[in-house]
Amino acid sequence: METILLLVHTEPDGSLAKAALEALDLARGLEGTLVCGIVGPAASGAHIRDCGATRFLAVTGDAFAQSRYSTDAAAAQALVRASGATIVIAPHTSRMARCLPGVAQRVGAAIDTHIGSIASDWKVSRWHYRQRMEAVLERTQRPWFLLVEGGGSPYAATDDVPTFENIAVELPALRTRVEGTQSPKSDQQTIRPDASLLFVAGAGWTKKQKDGAAHPERAAELILRFITDAQASLGSSKSLVDLSGEGQSVLPFLSHLNQVGQTGATPRHQKGLATCCHGEEPHVVGWRFIKERRAVNLDANCGWARGKTDVLYVADAFLVVERLSQLLANQA
């Protein structure tokens, strides 16, 4: 019987993010003894008492409020040893992905990242080559660390917080001190991983329109207004990002961080709306995990029309997005 440690970190208010709750829902469905281990400033918002775990361990304090390799690694190592875990499951967040490879080396464990699913017989699936190939892995080495991707069903948290066993950690001398954080204003932020909608802009926004002229300034205004009002996340095709990188004034708020597809990110939003891109294979690869896909294109024979989207609107994206913004304004 495996001893499964769910290893997660809390948010600044002590709650668990969606990625942590998704990892918990996955872990509680596996055969074994479940132990929950939490790292963070506090665990006051971890409403998971009824998740089925036999033990709840916590490493908390001001030193663990910020993501830092030395403190996170020390906390994770202490939780692994205190739990006696043979399997460690953690969400594939930037914080966990940075520290857990080092922790695996310290405790003599194997580690695999970007895990998509875990079967009851401990065979795990992992995507390779921009989600074009799926591998099935199994290991006999224990402990075994598994960093799981998001996109699953989150555990439905209750109102009850469990009683945690506090695990003492001897911290190394800290060479860095966090003075504070700076975040962009809500109307300046375009990448929102937790948004329900992903809006993807293609290079067609910068092409000549029916009046024979290009209108990049109008395109930028419409797109920014829509993603702000809808609180959507902005994605872009490679062709549009490259135009911006070449010094052309296309969309001033766009960068390579927005790029999705074969050479970009593979988002996992609930819904997706692609505009002014062709819907060929490089685009579709980035949409593989979007659950509901729709596209807007003037070409009725584009790649989206060949079974690659749930709904294709053959229409002018400028008019469609402007109308959507009007509907959002009327609902406000």
GUDREN-841392 format. One line per field, with one value per residue (C-alpha): residue number from 1; residue in one letter; x, y, z negated. Coordinates in nm, 3 decimals, always signed. Example, Ala and Ser with C-alpha at 12.3 -4.5 7.8 and 13.67 -1.06 7.14 Angstrom:
2
k: (1,2)
r: (a,s)
c1: (+1.230,+1.367)
c2: (-0.450,-0.106)
c3: (-0.780,-0.714)
***
This chain:
332
k: (1,2,3,4,5,6,7,8,9,10,11,12,13,14,15,16,17,18,19,20,21,22,23,24,25,26,27,28,29,30,31,32,33,34,35,36,37,38,39,40,41,42,43,44,45,46,47,48,49,50,51,52,53,54,55,56,57,58,59,60,61,62,63,64,65,66,67,68,69,70,71,72,73,74,75,76,77,78,79,80,81,82,83,84,85,86,87,88,89,90,91,92,93,94,95,96,97,98,99,100,101,102,103,104,105,106,107,108,109,110,111,112,113,114,115,116,117,118,119,120,121,122,123,124,125,126,127,128,129,130,131,132,133,134,135,136,137,138,139,140,141,142,143,144,145,146,147,148,149,150,151,152,153,154,155,156,157,158,159,160,161,162,163,164,165,166,167,168,169,170,171,172,173,174,175,176,177,178,179,180,181,182,183,184,185,186,187,188,189,190,191,192,193,194,195,196,197,198,199,200,201,202,203,204,205,206,207,208,209,210,211,212,213,214,215,216,217,218,219,220,221,222,223,224,225,226,227,228,229,230,231,232,233,234,235,236,237,238,239,240,241,242,243,244,245,246,247,248,249,250,251,252,253,254,255,256,257,258,259,260,261,262,263,264,265,266,267,268,269,270,271,272,273,274,275,276,277,278,279,280,281,282,283,284,285,286,287,288,289,290,291,292,293,294,295,296,297,298,299,300,301,302,303,304,305,306,307,308,309,310,311,312,313,314,315,316,317,318,319,320,321,322,323,324,325,326,327,328,329,330,331,332)
r: (m,e,t,i,l,l,l,v,h,t,e,p,d,g,s,l,a,k,a,a,l,e,a,l,d,l,a,r,g,l,e,g,t,l,v,c,g,i,v,g,p,a,a,s,g,a,h,i,r,d,c,g,a,t,r,f,l,a,v,t,g,d,a,f,a,q,s,r,y,s,t,d,a,a,a,a,q,a,l,v,r,a,s,g,a,t,i,v,i,a,p,h,t,s,r,m,a,r,c,l,p,g,v,a,q,r,v,g,a,a,i,d,t,h,i,g,s,i,a,s,d,w,k,v,s,r,w,h,y,r,q,r,m,e,a,v,l,e,r,t,q,r,p,w,f,l,l,v,e,g,g,g,s,p,y,a,a,t,d,d,v,p,t,f,e,n,i,a,v,e,l,p,a,l,r,t,r,v,e,g,t,q,s,p,k,s,d,q,q,t,i,r,p,d,a,s,l,l,f,v,a,g,a,g,w,t,k,k,q,k,d,g,a,a,h,p,e,r,a,a,e,l,i,l,r,f,i,t,d,a,q,a,s,l,g,s,s,k,s,l,v,d,l,s,g,e,g,q,s,v,l,p,f,l,s,h,l,n,q,v,g,q,t,g,a,t,p,r,h,q,k,g,l,a,t,c,c,h,g,e,e,p,h,v,v,g,w,r,f,i,k,e,r,r,a,v,n,l,d,a,n,c,g,w,a,r,g,k,t,d,v,l,y,v,a,d,a,f,l,v,v,e,r,l,s,q,l,l,a,n,q,a)
c1: (+0.000,+0.142,+0.159,+0.059,+0.168,-0.022,+0.226,+0.080,+0.147,-0.109,-0.191,-0.104,-0.443,-0.390,-0.628,-0.553,-0.545,-0.739,-0.426,-0.381,-0.745,-0.718,-0.413,-0.602,-0.901,-0.664,-0.474,-0.783,-0.904,-0.593,-0.545,-0.329,-0.302,-0.340,-0.147,-0.182,+0.123,+0.095,+0.360,+0.285,+0.240,-0.072,-0.323,-0.629,-0.808,-0.741,-1.097,-1.012,-1.092,-1.328,-1.098,-1.018,-0.662,-0.542,-0.295,-0.261,+0.091,+0.191,+0.504,+0.390,+0.535,+0.643,+0.956,+0.735,+0.511,+0.727,+0.840,+1.209,+1.410,+1.592,+1.284,+1.050,+1.300,+1.360,+0.986,+0.912,+1.195,+1.067,+0.713,+0.830,+1.032,+0.759,+0.493,+0.701,+0.556,+0.634,+0.440,+0.447,+0.187,+0.215,+0.060,+0.292,+0.311,+0.625,+0.690,+0.677,+0.854,+1.148,+1.214,+1.099,+1.375,+1.629,+1.419,+1.396,+1.774,+1.804,+1.571,+1.685,+1.361,+1.268,+1.071,+0.853,+0.697,+0.405,+0.193,-0.147,-0.312,-0.240,-0.398,-0.489,-0.194,+0.046,+0.102,+0.119,+0.076,+0.298,+0.285,+0.593,+0.677,+0.427,+0.150,+0.175,+0.293,+0.172,+0.397,+0.288,+0.543,+0.583,+0.861,+0.958,+1.176,+1.033,+0.981,+0.840,+0.756,+0.482,+0.415,+0.067,-0.065,-0.379,-0.707,-0.877,-1.172,-1.096,-1.189,-1.506,-1.376,-1.596,-1.621,-1.406,-1.032,-0.850,-0.618,-0.265,+0.046,+0.309,+0.642,+0.949,+1.203,+1.558,+1.610,+1.943,+2.075,+1.859,+2.061,+1.763,+1.482,+1.156,+1.073,+0.738,+0.567,+0.451,+0.167,+0.028,-0.310,-0.604,-0.652,-0.286,-0.270,-0.343,-0.236,-0.489,-0.438,-0.749,-0.981,-1.267,-1.210,-0.898,-0.913,-0.660,-0.568,-0.420,-0.226,-0.545,-0.606,-0.316,-0.406,-0.590,-0.960,-1.250,-1.172,-0.826,-0.635,-0.495,-0.623,-0.383,-0.473,-0.844,-0.762,-0.561,-0.842,-1.107,-0.902,-0.787,-1.136,-1.285,-1.033,-1.061,-1.441,-1.462,-1.160,-1.038,-0.682,-0.511,-0.329,-0.166,-0.052,+0.321,+0.282,+0.127,+0.383,+0.667,+0.532,+0.541,+0.895,+1.018,+0.954,+0.622,+0.355,+0.089,-0.050,+0.151,+0.046,+0.151,+0.466,+0.597,+0.449,+0.107,+0.204,+0.006,+0.031,+0.302,+0.583,+0.408,+0.201,-0.069,-0.340,-0.618,-0.903,-1.264,-1.352,-1.156,-1.232,-0.986,-1.002,-0.825,-0.603,-0.620,-0.684,-0.405,-0.209,+0.027,-0.278,-0.475,-0.193,-0.217,-0.592,-0.584,-0.697,-0.953,-1.289,-1.513,-1.359,-1.503,-1.344,-1.414,-1.281,-1.390,-1.277,-1.544,-1.283,-1.019,-0.862,-1.116,-1.397,-1.247,-1.367,-1.110,-1.355,-1.699,-1.843,-1.706,-1.847,-1.785,-1.780,-1.565,-1.378,-1.378,-1.759,-1.795,-1.564,-1.718,-2.064,-1.946,-1.804,-2.137,-2.321,-2.078,-2.124,-2.504,-2.475,-2.251)
c2: (+0.000,+0.335,+0.634,+0.935,+1.282,+1.567,+1.855,+2.202,+2.563,+2.817,+3.160,+3.471,+3.454,+3.091,+2.942,+2.683,+2.780,+2.594,+2.402,+2.269,+2.161,+1.986,+1.792,+1.701,+1.569,+1.354,+1.223,+1.130,+0.906,+0.687,+0.370,+0.431,+0.621,+0.993,+1.254,+1.627,+1.851,+2.228,+2.500,+2.869,+3.159,+2.994,+2.721,+2.897,+2.883,+2.517,+2.385,+2.022,+1.837,+1.595,+1.508,+1.162,+1.223,+1.041,+1.313,+1.685,+1.825,+2.190,+2.401,+2.757,+3.093,+3.423,+3.266,+3.053,+3.333,+3.396,+3.158,+3.097,+2.787,+2.747,+2.774,+2.581,+2.298,+2.272,+2.267,+2.006,+1.782,+1.796,+1.707,+1.415,+1.269,+1.330,+1.164,+0.863,+0.908,+0.670,+0.881,+1.263,+1.446,+1.821,+2.072,+2.181,+2.544,+2.750,+2.735,+2.356,+2.298,+2.506,+2.333,+1.971,+1.842,+1.939,+1.782,+1.458,+1.447,+1.503,+1.216,+0.978,+0.994,+0.983,+1.272,+1.319,+1.646,+1.757,+1.457,+1.451,+1.156,+0.880,+0.535,+0.305,+0.077,+0.376,+0.419,+0.789,+0.973,+1.258,+1.474,+1.531,+1.740,+2.018,+1.777,+1.581,+1.255,+1.096,+0.861,+0.617,+0.573,+0.353,+0.327,+0.091,+0.348,+0.504,+0.777,+0.898,+1.265,+1.355,+1.712,+1.714,+1.962,+2.163,+2.138,+1.868,+1.888,+2.075,+1.930,+2.092,+2.249,+2.244,+2.501,+2.302,+2.342,+2.034,+2.032,+2.038,+1.881,+2.153,+2.026,+2.212,+2.309,+2.424,+2.693,+2.781,+3.135,+3.343,+3.547,+3.722,+3.924,+4.004,+4.372,+4.353,+4.270,+4.479,+4.372,+4.535,+4.703,+4.485,+4.670,+4.615,+4.244,+4.033,+3.683,+3.535,+3.159,+3.129,+3.307,+3.103,+3.239,+3.248,+3.503,+3.434,+3.706,+3.615,+3.811,+3.891,+4.179,+4.366,+4.292,+4.524,+4.537,+4.580,+4.951,+4.860,+4.986,+4.825,+4.944,+4.815,+5.095,+5.010,+4.640,+4.708,+4.918,+4.654,+4.361,+4.535,+4.658,+4.314,+4.120,+4.384,+4.383,+4.003,+3.947,+3.706,+3.589,+3.703,+3.460,+3.518,+3.325,+3.316,+3.525,+3.815,+3.802,+3.800,+4.115,+4.285,+4.158,+4.305,+4.655,+4.710,+4.885,+4.615,+4.548,+4.740,+4.512,+4.189,+3.986,+3.632,+3.540,+3.557,+3.310,+2.985,+2.691,+2.457,+2.695,+2.861,+2.778,+2.512,+2.673,+2.490,+2.741,+2.631,+2.820,+2.958,+3.209,+3.233,+3.536,+3.606,+3.297,+3.009,+2.714,+2.502,+2.243,+2.487,+2.669,+2.357,+2.202,+2.494,+2.441,+2.071,+2.111,+2.388,+2.230,+2.452,+2.602,+2.867,+3.069,+3.378,+3.388,+3.537,+3.222,+2.952,+2.697,+2.776,+2.510,+2.569,+2.463,+2.114,+1.981,+2.165,+2.386,+2.340,+2.651,+2.864,+3.213,+3.329,+3.700,+4.011,+3.987,+4.367,+4.371,+4.061,+4.183,+4.531,+4.378,+4.153,+4.456,+4.634,+4.335,+4.323,+4.695,+4.653,+4.376,+4.581)
c3: (+0.000,+0.106,-0.128,+0.080,-0.022,+0.137,+0.125,+0.188,+0.100,-0.016,+0.114,-0.093,-0.268,-0.371,-0.115,+0.151,+0.518,+0.786,+0.897,+0.543,+0.519,+0.857,+0.733,+0.416,+0.612,+0.818,+0.514,+0.313,+0.596,+0.584,+0.382,+0.077,-0.248,-0.186,-0.383,-0.316,-0.351,-0.329,-0.301,-0.343,-0.581,-0.726,-0.650,-0.787,-0.454,-0.373,-0.402,-0.334,-0.656,-0.483,-0.191,-0.327,-0.444,-0.754,-0.856,-0.794,-0.816,-0.786,-0.769,-0.825,-0.918,-0.771,-0.622,-0.395,-0.271,+0.035,+0.305,+0.235,+0.320,-0.013,-0.236,-0.005,+0.038,-0.336,-0.407,-0.138,-0.256,-0.614,-0.506,-0.292,-0.578,-0.840,-0.626,-0.521,-0.173,+0.110,+0.362,+0.359,+0.570,+0.620,+0.861,+1.142,+1.028,+1.077,+0.702,+0.679,+1.010,+0.891,+0.559,+0.591,+0.824,+0.559,+0.284,+0.484,+0.503,+0.127,+0.034,+0.309,+0.505,+0.872,+1.018,+1.327,+1.436,+1.656,+1.555,+1.721,+1.546,+1.294,+1.327,+1.039,+1.120,+1.094,+1.463,+1.540,+1.869,+1.979,+2.291,+2.508,+2.813,+2.750,+2.655,+2.980,+2.823,+2.502,+2.305,+2.034,+1.756,+1.450,+1.194,+0.915,+0.739,+0.427,+0.325,+0.655,+0.706,+0.956,+1.065,+1.219,+1.474,+1.409,+1.592,+1.386,+1.151,+0.827,+0.491,+0.356,+0.038,-0.272,-0.549,-0.792,-0.843,-0.981,-1.279,-1.140,-1.285,-1.274,-1.142,-1.265,-1.000,-1.059,-0.800,-0.642,-0.660,-0.426,-0.178,-0.023,-0.174,+0.001,-0.039,+0.140,+0.466,+0.759,+0.983,+1.296,+1.275,+1.366,+1.696,+1.787,+1.714,+2.020,+1.907,+1.665,+1.616,+1.397,+1.642,+1.783,+2.137,+2.354,+2.637,+2.913,+3.165,+3.500,+3.759,+3.948,+3.706,+3.871,+4.235,+4.472,+4.403,+4.645,+4.686,+4.818,+4.513,+4.198,+3.860,+3.591,+3.347,+3.371,+3.334,+3.019,+2.874,+2.941,+2.810,+2.492,+2.417,+2.462,+2.251,+1.977,+1.968,+1.992,+1.765,+2.030,+2.088,+2.408,+2.634,+2.969,+3.271,+3.345,+3.660,+3.472,+3.191,+3.444,+3.607,+3.269,+3.204,+3.532,+3.404,+3.577,+3.375,+3.382,+3.035,+2.775,+2.488,+2.667,+2.599,+2.657,+2.318,+2.487,+2.759,+2.771,+3.004,+3.128,+3.030,+2.737,+2.432,+2.412,+2.196,+2.017,+2.000,+1.993,+2.313,+2.607,+2.881,+3.172,+3.401,+3.729,+3.730,+3.976,+3.746,+3.891,+3.693,+3.510,+3.372,+3.287,+3.082,+2.840,+2.805,+2.727,+2.367,+2.418,+2.341,+2.557,+2.873,+3.102,+3.381,+3.593,+3.949,+4.282,+4.466,+4.453,+4.570,+4.307,+4.086,+3.810,+4.046,+4.080,+3.748,+3.535,+3.347,+3.196,+3.363,+3.647,+3.704,+4.061,+3.984,+3.946,+3.615,+3.578,+3.584,+3.366,+3.089,+3.095,+3.055,+2.772,+2.591,+2.626,+2.477,+2.185,+2.125,+2.119,+1.859,+1.630)
***
